[in-house]
Amino acid sequence: MQNVIEKKSFVNANFIILGFSVIFAAIILAVYFLVPADNAESKEIEATTISINSEVDSEIDSPFQDYFLDVSFDQIVDKSKDNGLSLYRQDFTRNSVEWFYFQITGNRDVTLAILNEADKNDIPLSLAFALAYTESRYNVKAKNTNTNNSIDRGLFQLNNNSFPKLTEADFFDPFISAKYGMSHLKFCMNTAGNEISALAMYNAGTAKVKSNRTPQMTLNYIGQIISYQKTLENLFTEEVVSYYEPHIASGIEVAYSSEKKKNNLE
């Protein structure tokens, strides 16, 4: 019996290793084949887990108090786009999106700066916040000196050579950093045509990626962003999107409103 258990554990471990190998290989191939902000040097930052405030249930009720009773989930969320952007662009769901990402960053200015600029540039919220986290851990005072003596500063680690007209105060202003960080990411996305290559360009520079000289550290950097992004998306679905999923046969009322209507009738 013990031998059987050991064999199963060995097999499971091999499957896990194989799975990570496939993901990593996919990232490398995507960067190599899919390319048609320049940070002068890339920075390796360890991944981390994300947690939501434990008082979720009591705090999330407030933004939902005055919502319409008859709202179709399909009307709220355009499933072809990022759920975060779709909900953020609705007046009666914006507060819940702001609340969620404030719990993630712990800083209201950082949250609003990223939301506003991601919306303007049509960038998925999960991607925008994952990029900011990987670049600076949401620290507006973050600073890194590269091997070529250029300096990356602020929320989105803007490089002084790439943005020579910005003052030091500008670099550390979350709204200015988000403005230039998101517009540069949008430029990379338009140039590359896909998110993975765009992230490579943001980190290593457009020239290196186009010439297939993407550093290994940049590939690790992309993997960290994607991992964090997926975690954000799962949490967002659990903590925000789930409040709008239809729970009655007709499918035209959101969960919270359905419960509120029931309580009013009682």
N, C-alpha and C positions, 0 to 999 in steps of 0.2 A: 504493500500500500504506500509506503514511504517513497519507494522508487517511482511509483506512478505520479505522486504529487510533485516530486522533484523534476520529473520529465515535463509535466505540465508547466511548472514555473519557468523551466528553461525555454520551452516553446513560446510562452507569453512574452518573456524578456526579448527573445529574438524578433517576435512580431513588432514589439515597441521600437526596437533599434531600427528595424527595417522601415517602419513608418516614418521615423524622423529622417532617415536617409533619403527616402523618396521625396519628402517635402523640401529638404535642403537642395537636392538635385534639381527639383522643379524650379526653385528660385534661381539657381545658377543658369539653367537653360533659358528661363524667361528673360533674364537680363541680357544674355548673349544674343538671343534670336529676335526679341521683340523691339529692340531699339530702332528707329526708322531704317541754381543757387549755389551758387557755387561756394561750398565750404572748401577751403583749401586742403584741409586734411580731415579725414573721417575720425570719429570718436566712438570707441566701443563702450556701451553702457549695458549693464546687466539688466535682465528682465525682472519683473516683480509681479506680485499678484495685486488684484484690485478688490477693495471691499467697500460696501455701502454702509452708511450709518444704520445702526441697529434699530433706530426708531422710525423705520421706513413707513410702516402702516399708519402711525399717528400723524406723521408730517405730510404725507402725500395727499391727504384728504382735502386740505385747504384749496389747492389750485383747481380741484374738481367740483367745488361746491355749487357753482352756478352753471355747470355745463347743461347743454340741451339734452333732453331725454331721448329724443329720436335721432340718433346720429349713426350712420352706417360706417363701420370700420373701413370698408373699401373706399368710402368717400374721403376719409381722413388720410389714409396712407396710399400713396402711389407706389405699388409694389415694384415698379420698375426702377425706382430710385431709392436713395438712402432713407430709411424710416425716420432717422433723426431729423433730416432736413424737411421731410414732409410734415412732421408734427411741429417742428419749430416754426414753419411758415403759416401755421393755423393760429389765429388769435387766441382761441380757447384751449389750445394745447401747448402753447409756447412756454407757459410757466412751468409745466411739468418737465420739459426738456431742460430749461435753465436750472431747475432744482436738481435734476439728476447729475448734470455735469458739475454743478457747484459742490455736490457731495464728492465727486471724483477729484477735483482740483483743490478744494479747500480755500479758494481765492475767487471772490466775486468778479474783480476786474479781469483776471485771467480768463474766467469762464465767459464773460460777456464779449471780451475782445476776440476770442477764438470763434465763438458762435457767430458773431456779426460778420467777420471776414470770410469764414467758411461759407456762409450763406451768400455773400456777394460773389464769391468765386465758384459757387456751385460745387463745393468739395464735400464729400461725405463727412459728417461730424465725427464719426468714429476714427476716420483716417486723420483728420485735423488734430484731434486730441491725442491720438497715438503718436503722431509726429512730434508734437510739443513735449509730450512726456519723455520720449526717447532722447530728444535734443537737450532738454533742460530740467526734467522732473518737475515742470511747471514753476521753476524758480526764475523769476524775472531778473534776478541779479547774477545769473549764471555767467561764467566767463571762462574761456579756454584759449590758451596760446598754442598755436600750431608750430610745427617744426620749421616752417618758413617765416616765423615771427608774426604772421598775421593773427588777428584775434577774432574769435567768435563770441558774441555777447547776446544776452537776453533770452527771452522766452523761446524764440525759434533759432537762436544761435546764428544770427546774421553776421557775416564776415565783413570786416572793415574794408577789405580790398574790393569786395563785390558791391558794397553800398557805401562808397566814399563820401557821399554828401550828408550822411547821417551823423549827428553829434553823439557823444557818449551818452548823454541823457536820452536821446532818441532810442538808442539801442536797448536801454533798460526800461523803456515805456512799453507795457504789454500791448497797448492798442496799436502803437506804431510798429512794434515787432510783428504782431499778428497781421497787420496790413501788408507789410513787405514779404513776410514769410509765406502767407497764403497766396499772394499774387505770384511769387516766384514758383511755388509748387504748381500753380495753375499753368504757368509757362512751361514747366517741365512736363506736365501731363499732356499739354497740347503738342509739345515737341516729340515726346516719346510715344504717345498714343496709348499708353497703359500705365497703371499705377506703379507696378514694380520697377519698371525702367525709370519712371519719373522720380521715385524715391532714390534710386541709384544716382540720378543726375543731381538731385538736391544735395546729396551727401558728398559725392566725389567730383562733381562737375560734369557738365555736358560733354566736353571734349573727350574725357577719359572713357565715358560710357559709350559714346559713338564709335570710338576707335577700339572697342572691346578690351579696354585696359581697366575694367572695374576691379578695385582692390578686394581682397578677401574680407577685410574688415567691413567694407560696405555691404557685402552679402550678409554678413552677420547682423549688421545694423538693420537691413531690410527684414530679416527674419524676426527680429525683436519687435519691430513696428507692427508687422502682420499679426504676430502672436497677441500683442497687447490690443490691437484693433478688434480681433475676434472676441477677446474676453469682454471688451466694452460692448460690442454688439449683443452678446449673450445676456449681459447684465441689463442692458437697455430694454431688451425684449421682456425680460423677467419683471423689471421694476416699473416700466412705463408702458410699453406697447400692450402688455397683457391686460392693462386696465381698459383697453378699448376693444378687446376681442368680444365679439357677440356671444352671448350666453343664453339666448332664447331662440326658439324655433324659427321665427321670422327673420332673424339675423339683422335687425335694424336698430337694436339698442345696444349700447356699450355696457360692459359689466357693471361699472360703478353706477351709472344712471339706472340700470335695471334694479339694483339693490336699493337705491334711493327711492325709486318709485314704489317699490314694495313696502318700504318703511312708511312712506306717506299714506298709503292705503290702510295700513294697520292703525 
